Amino acid sequence: MRLVKMNKKTIIVISLLISFILAITLAYVIIKRSTPPVVVYVEPQTIQGAIGQNFTINISISSVIDLYGWSFKLSWDTTILEVVNVTEGTFLRSGGDTFFVPKINSTAGHVTVDCTLLGNTTGVSGNGVLATIEFHVEDGGACDLILYETVLMNSAEQFIVHTVVNGY
């Protein structure tokens, strides 16, 4: 008789543990599905400029969690545009001191930009501007502003999965 009671207790404990594990798994799946994707994008996505004038675009990010460092390349048509300046946005700086390095290659028509937080700190979460790029319109025409080799890292030095939206 005593053996049957122990088995019932064991069955109840195991059932409760399985229910608990299933509840945690379900909560994780729901949270994961409700988290919007991380996007790095050119803002505004479409812009027009007159010959001889300057305009600026932002490279922005949305829905990121724990961003500690980032890098990207942006290319354009050198017969139409020239990069005048690249400046750091306010997003990552809101988390502390940063190291920001832009490298403009006007001949090839691309800029490489790297930025990271300094020190032992957590990353920044949310939405914001990573960098601002000022262009000078050299000639008439249209061209794509193509983001590529984008890398996002969190404070644990893990890659952050993201999508990219180019500009025009």
RACOR-V974676 format. One record per residue. N is the residue number from 1. RES is the residue in three letters. NEAR is the number of other C-alpha atoms within 12 Angstrom. D_FIRST is the distance of its C-alpha to the first C-alpha in whole Angstrom. Layout:
BEGIN
n: (N	N)
res: (RES	RES)
near: (NEAR	NEAR)
d_first: (D_FIRST	D_FIRST)
END
This chain:
BEGIN
n: (1	2	3	4	5	6	7	8	9	10	11	12	13	14	15	16	17	18	19	20	21	22	23	24	25	26	27	28	29	30	31	32	33	34	35	36	37	38	39	40	41	42	43	44	45	46	47	48	49	50	51	52	53	54	55	56	57	58	59	60	61	62	63	64	65	66	67	68	69	70	71	72	73	74	75	76	77	78	79	80	81	82	83	84	85	86	87	88	89	90	91	92	93	94	95	96	97	98	99	100	101	102	103	104	105	106	107	108	109	110	111	112	113	114	115	116	117	118	119	120	121	122	123	124	125	126	127	128	129	130	131	132	133	134	135	136	137	138	139	140	141	142	143	144	145	146	147	148	149	150	151	152	153	154	155	156	157	158	159	160	161	162	163	164	165	166	167	168)
res: (MET	ARG	LEU	VAL	LYS	MET	ASN	LYS	LYS	THR	ILE	ILE	VAL	ILE	SER	LEU	LEU	ILE	SER	PHE	ILE	LEU	ALA	ILE	THR	LEU	ALA	TYR	VAL	ILE	ILE	LYS	ARG	SER	THR	PRO	PRO	VAL	VAL	VAL	TYR	VAL	GLU	PRO	GLN	THR	ILE	GLN	GLY	ALA	ILE	GLY	GLN	ASN	PHE	THR	ILE	ASN	ILE	SER	ILE	SER	SER	VAL	ILE	ASP	LEU	TYR	GLY	TRP	SER	PHE	LYS	LEU	SER	TRP	ASP	THR	THR	ILE	LEU	GLU	VAL	VAL	ASN	VAL	THR	GLU	GLY	THR	PHE	LEU	ARG	SER	GLY	GLY	ASP	THR	PHE	PHE	VAL	PRO	LYS	ILE	ASN	SER	THR	ALA	GLY	HIS	VAL	THR	VAL	ASP	CYS	THR	LEU	LEU	GLY	ASN	THR	THR	GLY	VAL	SER	GLY	ASN	GLY	VAL	LEU	ALA	THR	ILE	GLU	PHE	HIS	VAL	GLU	ASP	GLY	GLY	ALA	CYS	ASP	LEU	ILE	LEU	TYR	GLU	THR	VAL	LEU	MET	ASN	SER	ALA	GLU	GLN	PHE	ILE	VAL	HIS	THR	VAL	VAL	ASN	GLY	TYR)
near: (7	8	9	10	11	12	14	14	14	14	14	14	14	14	15	14	14	14	14	14	14	14	14	14	14	14	14	14	13	13	12	12	11	11	15	18	20	27	30	39	36	36	29	21	23	20	22	24	24	18	19	15	20	23	26	30	34	34	42	38	38	29	24	34	31	30	41	39	42	45	35	33	33	41	33	33	29	27	20	28	37	34	37	25	24	29	28	31	26	24	34	41	27	24	24	21	23	27	21	25	21	27	24	27	22	23	15	19	26	30	37	30	35	32	32	36	29	19	15	16	22	24	33	34	25	24	26	30	30	44	38	30	38	24	36	28	28	22	20	18	18	22	25	24	37	27	32	26	21	32	31	35	30	26	25	17	20	17	21	29	21	25	24	29	26	30	28	25)
d_first: (0	4	5	5	7	9	10	11	13	15	16	17	19	20	21	23	25	26	27	29	31	32	33	35	37	38	40	41	43	44	46	47	48	50	52	55	57	59	63	66	69	73	74	76	75	78	81	85	88	92	94	95	92	88	85	82	78	75	72	69	65	63	59	58	56	57	60	61	64	66	69	70	74	76	79	82	85	87	90	89	87	88	85	87	84	80	78	75	73	71	67	66	69	67	64	66	69	70	72	73	76	78	80	82	84	86	88	85	83	80	79	76	74	71	70	67	66	66	64	60	60	57	59	60	59	60	63	67	70	70	74	77	79	83	85	89	90	93	93	92	90	86	83	79	78	75	72	71	69	67	64	62	60	57	57	54	57	55	57	57	57	60	62	66	69	72	75	79)
END
